Amino acid sequence: MPQIIPQIEKNLHTSWQKDLREVITDPKEMLQMLNICPDDYLQHFKARKLFPVRVPKSFINRMVKGDINDPLLKQVMPLSQEFVITEGYSLDPLEEHDTVAEGLLHKYHNRVLMVVKAGCAVNCRYCFRRHFPYQDNSPNKQRWQEALTYIAKHSNVNEVIFSGGDPLMASDEHLEWLIKQLEKISHVRRIRIHSRLPVVMPSRVTNKLATILKQSRLKSTIVLHINHPNEINKEFNDALEPLRCARIPLFNQSVLLKGVNDNASCLIALCETLFDIGIQPYYLHLFDAVQGAAHFDVDEEKAKRLANEMLAKLSGFMMPKLVREIAGQPNKTPINLA
């Protein structure tokens, strides 16, 4: 059986908290790092008041210097369009305000979604939870206990999804405690971690995290969030090695975003690159209609054309499912490509 490689920890994973403290929160500083004159974009910076700017340096280092239209930069750059109120868009497009316990959503029959951490290392401007009341669902052990009590009382729940914010904003020690509490609930069989943190800040993947997941009786999977092939570099690929060695299944879900990845060649390259490094393409989401981010939306007809072109050029096992999430539905809704 392959062993977790100890030198990975030494070389890459000793300072994720330091990297977190050093995230860029000023769009002016971010543009200066990219050799883009910020004076031409000052009118956009006010959008920070709607949703703060947070971008790890590792993610900025993957952007093309001098290119204001870089697809990674577009995902995190505040824009004045965010002030536009668009009909049909909502502060809560998935109607997640009805929690069954603090920080716990029971949207689907056999699985619950647990807000493990309120914050993120990166604030993606298209985030469907950009208006989520994290102040009312800020996790701590007491609130986790309320969620655990609910899960224990509902024997139909066999899977717990760690979400947020970003669940990997929690320390390994806190995650270990939470996982051990879930292990005590006999009908819980799986945990699923949805995280963008390993992508934007690869130092977060530690040997300890991989060991915790490997040694748990609960079957663990990690669902990453990667929208563009340029997000994948050697630093990120190397960081995944402890998870691969621990045999943790890795999946990816993407969001279809106007001006970022809304062309077939980009999406095909993303799926090919993901599979090459051991990540299974899983979902391609249609945009959730969150207020303040309508400029990212891609209409369903174009999405279907792109998906059909992908089907024609990708091996079937590399093709993500094109889906939309509809509030109140018992599952994600597949998009019929016919």
C-alpha positions as CSV (number, residue, x, y, z in Angstrom):
1,M,0.0,0.0,0.0
2,P,1.4,3.4,-0.9
3,Q,2.6,5.5,2.0
4,I,1.9,9.2,2.6
5,I,5.1,11.0,1.5
6,P,6.6,12.8,4.5
7,Q,8.8,15.2,2.5
8,I,5.7,16.8,1.0
9,E,4.7,18.0,4.5
10,K,8.2,19.5,5.0
11,N,8.4,21.2,1.7
12,L,4.9,22.4,1.1
13,H,2.6,22.2,4.1
14,T,4.1,23.9,7.1
15,S,2.6,27.3,6.7
16,W,-1.0,27.3,5.4
17,Q,-2.1,29.5,8.4
18,K,0.6,32.0,7.3
19,D,-0.6,31.9,3.7
20,L,-4.1,32.5,5.0
21,R,-3.0,35.6,7.0
22,E,-1.3,37.0,3.9
23,V,-4.3,36.8,1.5
24,I,-4.8,39.9,-0.6
25,T,-7.8,42.0,0.4
26,D,-7.1,45.1,-1.6
27,P,-7.9,45.0,-5.3
28,K,-5.4,47.8,-5.9
29,E,-2.6,45.7,-4.5
30,M,-3.8,42.7,-6.5
31,L,-3.6,44.6,-9.8
32,Q,-0.2,46.1,-8.9
33,M,1.0,42.5,-8.4
34,L,-0.2,41.8,-11.9
35,N,1.5,44.9,-13.4
36,I,-1.9,46.4,-14.2
37,C,-2.4,50.1,-13.4
38,P,-5.2,50.2,-10.8
39,D,-6.1,53.9,-11.6
40,D,-8.1,52.6,-14.6
41,Y,-10.3,50.5,-12.4
42,L,-11.0,52.6,-9.3
43,Q,-14.7,52.8,-10.1
44,H,-15.0,49.0,-9.6
45,F,-13.3,48.9,-6.2
46,K,-16.5,50.1,-4.4
47,A,-18.0,46.6,-4.9
48,R,-15.8,45.5,-2.0
49,K,-18.6,47.0,0.2
50,L,-21.0,44.4,-1.2
51,F,-18.6,41.5,-0.9
52,P,-15.1,41.7,0.5
53,V,-12.0,40.9,-1.7
54,R,-10.0,37.9,-0.6
55,V,-7.4,36.2,-2.9
56,P,-4.5,34.0,-1.9
57,K,-1.1,34.9,-3.4
58,S,-0.7,31.4,-4.9
59,F,-3.9,32.0,-7.0
60,I,-2.7,35.4,-8.1
61,N,0.6,33.9,-9.2
62,R,-1.2,31.8,-11.7
63,M,-2.8,34.8,-13.4
64,V,-1.3,36.3,-16.6
65,K,0.5,39.5,-15.8
66,G,-0.8,42.6,-17.6
67,D,-4.1,40.9,-18.6
68,I,-7.2,42.4,-17.1
69,N,-9.3,39.7,-18.8
70,D,-7.4,36.8,-17.3
71,P,-10.0,34.1,-16.5
72,L,-8.7,33.7,-13.0
73,L,-8.6,37.4,-12.3
74,K,-12.2,37.7,-13.6
75,Q,-13.4,35.3,-10.9
76,V,-12.1,37.5,-8.0
77,M,-12.1,41.0,-9.4
78,P,-14.8,43.3,-7.9
79,L,-16.8,45.1,-10.6
80,S,-19.3,48.0,-10.5
81,Q,-21.8,45.6,-12.2
82,E,-22.3,44.0,-8.8
83,F,-24.4,47.1,-7.8
84,V,-27.0,46.4,-10.6
85,I,-30.2,44.9,-9.3
86,T,-31.4,42.3,-11.9
87,E,-34.9,41.0,-12.1
88,G,-35.1,37.3,-11.4
89,Y,-32.0,37.2,-9.3
90,S,-32.1,36.6,-5.5
91,L,-30.1,37.1,-2.4
92,D,-30.8,33.4,-1.6
93,P,-31.2,31.6,-4.9
94,L,-31.3,28.2,-3.4
95,E,-33.4,29.2,-0.4
96,E,-30.9,28.0,2.2
97,H,-32.3,30.2,5.0
98,D,-34.2,27.3,6.5
99,T,-31.6,25.5,8.6
100,V,-32.7,22.5,10.7
101,A,-30.0,23.3,13.3
102,E,-27.6,26.2,13.4
103,G,-25.3,25.7,10.4
104,L,-27.1,22.5,9.2
105,L,-29.1,22.2,6.0
106,H,-31.2,19.1,5.2
107,K,-31.8,19.7,1.5
108,Y,-31.6,16.0,0.3
109,H,-33.1,12.8,1.8
110,N,-30.0,10.9,2.9
111,R,-27.5,13.7,3.3
112,V,-27.1,16.9,5.3
113,L,-24.9,19.9,4.5
114,M,-22.9,21.3,7.5
115,V,-21.5,24.8,7.5
116,V,-18.2,23.8,9.1
117,K,-16.6,27.2,8.7
118,A,-18.1,30.5,7.7
119,G,-15.1,32.1,5.9
120,C,-13.2,31.3,2.7
121,A,-9.6,31.9,1.7
122,V,-10.9,33.2,-1.6
123,N,-14.1,35.2,-2.3
124,C,-15.3,34.3,-5.7
125,R,-17.5,37.1,-7.0
126,Y,-20.1,34.7,-8.4
127,C,-20.6,32.8,-5.1
128,F,-24.2,31.9,-4.5
129,R,-23.7,32.3,-0.8
130,R,-22.3,35.8,-1.0
131,H,-25.3,37.0,1.0
132,F,-25.6,34.0,3.3
133,P,-26.1,35.0,7.0
134,Y,-22.9,33.5,8.2
135,Q,-23.1,35.6,11.4
136,D,-26.2,33.5,12.3
137,N,-24.5,30.3,11.4
138,S,-21.0,30.8,12.6
139,P,-19.7,27.3,13.6
140,N,-18.2,26.4,17.0
141,K,-18.2,23.1,19.0
142,Q,-21.5,24.0,20.7
143,R,-23.3,24.6,17.5
144,W,-21.7,21.6,15.9
145,Q,-23.1,19.6,18.8
146,E,-26.6,20.8,17.9
147,A,-26.1,19.6,14.4
148,L,-24.7,16.3,15.6
149,T,-27.8,15.8,17.8
150,Y,-30.0,16.4,14.8
151,I,-28.0,13.9,12.6
152,A,-28.1,11.3,15.4
153,K,-31.9,11.5,15.5
154,H,-32.4,11.0,11.7
155,S,-31.4,7.5,10.7
156,N,-32.0,8.2,7.0
157,V,-28.9,10.5,7.0
158,N,-25.9,8.4,6.0
159,E,-23.7,11.1,4.5
160,V,-22.6,14.4,5.9
161,I,-21.3,17.1,3.5
162,F,-18.8,19.6,5.0
163,S,-19.3,22.9,3.4
164,G,-19.1,26.6,4.3
165,G,-17.6,29.1,3.6
166,D,-14.9,26.5,3.2
167,P,-14.7,23.6,5.6
168,L,-10.9,23.4,5.2
169,M,-10.6,26.8,6.9
170,A,-11.0,24.7,10.0
171,S,-7.8,23.3,11.6
172,D,-6.9,19.7,11.3
173,E,-7.5,19.3,15.0
174,H,-11.1,20.7,14.8
175,L,-11.9,18.5,11.8
176,E,-10.5,15.5,13.5
177,W,-12.8,16.2,16.5
178,L,-15.8,16.6,14.3
179,I,-15.1,13.5,12.3
180,K,-14.7,11.4,15.5
181,Q,-18.1,12.7,16.8
182,L,-19.7,11.6,13.5
183,E,-18.0,8.2,13.7
184,K,-20.1,7.6,16.9
185,I,-23.3,7.9,14.9
186,S,-23.8,4.4,13.5
187,H,-26.0,5.3,10.5
188,V,-23.5,7.8,9.2
189,R,-21.2,6.1,6.6
190,R,-19.7,8.9,4.5
191,I,-18.3,12.4,4.7
192,R,-17.8,14.6,1.7
193,I,-15.7,17.7,1.8
194,H,-16.5,20.5,-0.6
195,S,-13.5,22.8,-0.8
196,R,-11.8,25.4,-3.0
197,L,-9.0,25.9,-0.5
198,P,-6.5,23.2,-1.9
199,V,-6.9,24.9,-5.3
200,V,-6.3,28.5,-4.4
201,M,-3.9,27.7,-1.5
202,P,-2.3,24.3,-1.9
203,S,-0.4,24.5,1.3
204,R,-3.7,23.7,3.1
205,V,-3.4,20.0,2.1
206,T,-1.4,18.5,5.0
207,N,-0.3,15.0,5.7
208,K,-2.3,15.1,9.0
209,L,-5.5,15.9,7.1
210,A,-4.9,13.0,4.7
211,T,-4.1,10.7,7.7
212,I,-7.3,11.7,9.5
213,L,-9.4,10.9,6.5
214,K,-7.6,7.7,5.8
215,Q,-7.9,6.3,9.3
216,S,-11.6,7.2,9.8
217,R,-14.2,4.4,9.5
218,L,-16.2,6.9,7.5
219,K,-15.6,6.8,3.7
220,S,-14.2,10.2,2.7
221,T,-14.4,12.0,-0.6
222,I,-13.2,15.5,-1.5
223,V,-15.0,17.6,-4.1
224,L,-12.8,20.4,-5.4
225,H,-14.0,23.5,-7.3
226,I,-12.0,24.3,-10.4
227,N,-13.4,26.4,-13.2
228,H,-10.5,26.8,-15.6
229,P,-7.4,24.7,-16.6
230,N,-5.1,27.6,-15.7
231,E,-6.0,27.0,-12.1
232,I,-4.1,23.7,-12.3
233,N,-0.3,24.0,-11.9
234,K,2.6,22.0,-10.5
235,E,2.2,23.4,-7.0
236,F,-1.4,22.3,-6.8
237,N,-0.7,18.9,-8.4
238,D,2.1,18.2,-6.0
239,A,-0.1,19.2,-3.0
240,L,-2.6,16.5,-3.8
241,E,-0.1,13.7,-3.4
242,P,-0.9,13.0,0.3
243,L,-4.6,12.6,-0.6
244,R,-3.8,10.3,-3.6
245,C,-1.5,8.2,-1.3
246,A,-4.3,8.0,1.2
247,R,-6.7,6.8,-1.6
248,I,-9.1,9.7,-1.0
249,P,-11.4,9.9,-4.1
250,L,-11.1,13.4,-5.7
251,F,-13.9,14.9,-7.7
252,N,-14.4,18.4,-9.3
253,Q,-17.4,20.6,-9.9
254,S,-17.2,23.7,-12.0
255,V,-19.6,26.6,-12.6
256,L,-20.2,27.8,-16.1
257,L,-19.2,31.4,-16.1
258,K,-19.5,34.0,-18.9
259,G,-16.1,35.3,-19.9
260,V,-14.3,32.7,-17.8
261,N,-14.9,29.2,-19.2
262,D,-17.9,29.5,-21.6
263,N,-16.3,27.9,-24.6
264,A,-16.0,24.2,-25.4
265,S,-12.2,24.1,-25.9
266,C,-11.6,25.6,-22.4
267,L,-14.0,23.1,-20.8
268,I,-12.5,20.1,-22.7
269,A,-9.0,21.1,-21.7
270,L,-10.2,21.4,-18.1
271,C,-11.7,17.9,-18.1
272,E,-8.6,16.4,-19.7
273,T,-6.2,18.1,-17.3
274,L,-8.3,17.1,-14.3
275,F,-8.4,13.5,-15.2
276,D,-4.7,13.5,-16.0
277,I,-3.9,14.4,-12.4
278,G,-6.4,12.0,-10.8
279,I,-9.5,14.2,-10.4
280,Q,-12.8,13.0,-11.7
281,P,-14.9,15.6,-13.5
282,Y,-18.2,15.5,-11.7
283,Y,-20.6,18.4,-12.2
284,L,-20.8,21.4,-14.5
285,H,-23.2,23.8,-12.8
286,L,-25.4,26.3,-14.5
287,F,-25.0,29.6,-12.7
288,D,-27.1,30.1,-9.5
289,A,-29.0,33.3,-10.0
290,V,-27.5,35.3,-7.1
291,Q,-28.1,39.0,-7.0
292,G,-25.0,41.0,-7.8
293,A,-23.4,38.5,-10.1
294,A,-25.7,38.4,-13.1
295,H,-22.9,39.4,-15.5
296,F,-21.5,35.8,-15.0
297,D,-24.7,34.1,-16.2
298,V,-24.7,31.9,-19.3
299,D,-28.0,31.0,-20.8
300,E,-29.2,27.4,-20.8
301,E,-29.3,27.0,-24.6
302,K,-25.6,28.0,-24.9
303,A,-24.8,25.7,-22.0
304,K,-26.4,22.8,-23.9
305,R,-24.5,23.5,-27.1
306,L,-21.2,23.6,-25.2
307,A,-22.1,20.3,-23.4
308,N,-22.9,18.6,-26.7
309,E,-19.6,19.7,-28.2
310,M,-17.8,18.4,-25.1
311,L,-19.6,15.0,-25.5
312,A,-18.4,14.8,-29.1
313,K,-14.8,15.3,-28.2
314,L,-14.3,13.9,-24.7
315,S,-14.2,10.3,-23.5
316,G,-17.5,9.5,-21.8
317,F,-15.9,9.0,-18.4
318,M,-14.4,12.5,-18.5
319,M,-17.8,14.2,-19.2
320,P,-19.2,16.1,-16.2
321,K,-23.0,16.2,-15.7
322,L,-24.6,19.5,-16.7
323,V,-26.9,20.3,-13.9
324,R,-28.9,23.1,-12.3
325,E,-29.8,23.4,-8.7
326,I,-33.4,24.4,-8.1
327,A,-34.5,25.4,-4.6
328,G,-36.8,22.9,-2.9
329,Q,-35.9,20.0,-5.3
330,P,-34.8,16.7,-3.8
331,N,-31.7,16.5,-6.0
332,K,-29.8,18.5,-8.6
333,T,-31.7,18.8,-11.9
334,P,-29.9,17.3,-14.9
335,I,-30.1,19.4,-18.1
336,N,-31.6,17.4,-21.1
337,L,-29.1,17.9,-23.9
338,A,-31.5,16.8,-26.7
